[in-house]
Amino acid sequence: MQERNISDIIERYLKEILNDANAVEIKRSEVARRFDCVPSQINYVIKTRFTLPNGYLVESKRGGGGYIRIAKINLVDNTEMFQTLLAYIGEQISTKQAWKIIQGLYDDQILSKREAI
């Protein structure tokens, strides 16, 4: 199956790296060169697809030695992240945000397929 766009390709690349490790540090410019795109494309992918509701924690350091660190989090084992997620949810969230959280819990095998749907 062919990828839909460059964002899908970048997302898949980063997730493949994360399959081998719980966290990855990247340099935005290096990834952009690898995919022959602008660095802001890397920012877009990270900001939209590697979010807390999707089960990721992102840290960044700007400057010459800067990096972006993406970590896959397990909400069951990390009560602090679970509390952060609850604070993110607050009193209500959109349907889209809820489905992202459910998908992340399903991907982490916290929810079964039956529970997720």
C-alpha positions as CSV (number, residue, x, y, z in Angstrom):
1,M,0.0,0.0,0.0
2,Q,1.4,3.3,-1.0
3,E,1.7,6.1,1.6
4,R,-0.7,9.0,1.1
5,N,1.7,11.9,1.6
6,I,5.1,12.9,3.0
7,S,3.6,13.3,6.5
8,D,2.6,9.6,6.5
9,I,6.0,8.6,5.4
10,I,7.8,10.6,8.1
11,E,5.3,9.3,10.7
12,R,5.9,5.7,9.7
13,Y,9.7,6.3,9.8
14,L,9.7,7.7,13.3
15,K,7.3,5.0,14.6
16,E,9.6,2.3,13.1
17,I,12.5,3.8,15.1
18,L,10.3,3.9,18.2
19,N,9.6,0.2,17.7
20,D,13.2,-0.6,18.5
21,A,13.4,1.9,21.5
22,N,11.1,3.6,23.9
23,A,12.5,7.0,22.9
24,V,14.3,8.6,20.1
25,E,16.3,11.8,19.7
26,I,16.3,13.4,16.3
27,K,17.6,16.5,14.7
28,R,14.8,18.2,12.7
29,S,17.1,19.3,10.0
30,E,18.6,15.8,9.5
31,V,15.2,14.2,9.2
32,A,14.1,17.0,6.8
33,R,17.2,16.3,4.6
34,R,16.5,12.6,4.6
35,F,13.0,13.2,3.2
36,D,13.9,16.2,1.1
37,C,11.3,18.4,2.8
38,V,11.4,21.6,4.9
39,P,12.0,21.3,8.6
40,S,8.6,22.7,9.3
41,Q,7.1,19.5,7.8
42,I,8.9,17.6,10.6
43,N,7.3,19.9,13.1
44,Y,3.9,19.4,11.7
45,V,4.2,15.6,11.8
46,I,5.4,15.7,15.4
47,K,2.8,18.2,16.6
48,T,-0.1,16.4,15.0
49,R,0.8,12.7,15.3
50,F,3.0,12.4,18.3
51,T,0.8,13.9,21.0
52,L,0.0,13.0,24.5
53,P,-3.4,11.6,23.6
54,N,-1.7,9.4,21.0
55,G,0.6,8.1,23.7
56,Y,3.8,10.1,23.1
57,L,5.7,12.7,25.1
58,V,7.7,15.2,23.1
59,E,10.5,17.4,24.4
60,S,12.6,19.7,22.4
61,K,15.8,21.8,22.8
62,R,16.4,24.6,20.4
63,G,19.7,25.9,19.2
64,G,22.8,24.5,17.6
65,G,22.9,21.3,19.5
66,G,19.1,21.1,19.7
67,Y,17.1,18.0,19.3
68,I,13.6,16.7,19.5
69,R,13.0,13.7,21.8
70,I,10.0,11.6,21.2
71,A,9.1,9.0,23.9
72,K,6.4,6.4,23.7
73,I,4.6,6.4,27.1
74,N,2.7,3.7,28.8
75,L,-0.1,5.3,30.8
76,V,-0.7,2.2,32.9
77,D,2.9,2.1,34.2
78,N,3.3,5.9,34.5
79,T,0.9,7.4,36.9
80,E,2.3,10.9,36.4
81,M,1.6,10.7,32.6
82,F,-1.8,9.3,33.4
83,Q,-2.6,12.3,35.6
84,T,-1.3,14.6,32.9
85,L,-3.7,12.9,30.4
86,L,-6.6,13.3,32.8
87,A,-5.8,17.0,33.2
88,Y,-5.6,17.3,29.4
89,I,-9.1,15.7,29.1
90,G,-10.6,18.0,31.8
91,E,-14.4,18.1,31.9
92,Q,-14.9,17.3,28.3
93,I,-13.0,16.6,25.0
94,S,-13.9,16.4,21.4
95,T,-14.9,13.1,19.8
96,K,-11.7,13.3,17.7
97,Q,-9.5,13.7,20.7
98,A,-11.3,10.8,22.5
99,W,-10.8,8.5,19.6
100,K,-7.1,9.4,19.5
101,I,-6.8,8.4,23.2
102,I,-8.7,5.2,22.7
103,Q,-6.6,4.3,19.7
104,G,-3.4,4.9,21.7
105,L,-4.7,2.7,24.5
106,Y,-5.6,0.0,22.0
107,D,-2.2,0.3,20.3
108,D,-0.5,-0.2,23.7
109,Q,-2.8,-3.2,24.3
110,I,-4.4,-1.6,27.3
111,L,-7.8,-1.9,25.7
112,S,-9.0,-4.9,23.7
113,K,-10.6,-4.4,20.3
114,R,-14.0,-4.9,21.9
115,E,-13.4,-2.3,24.5
116,A,-12.0,0.2,22.0
117,I,-15.0,0.1,19.7
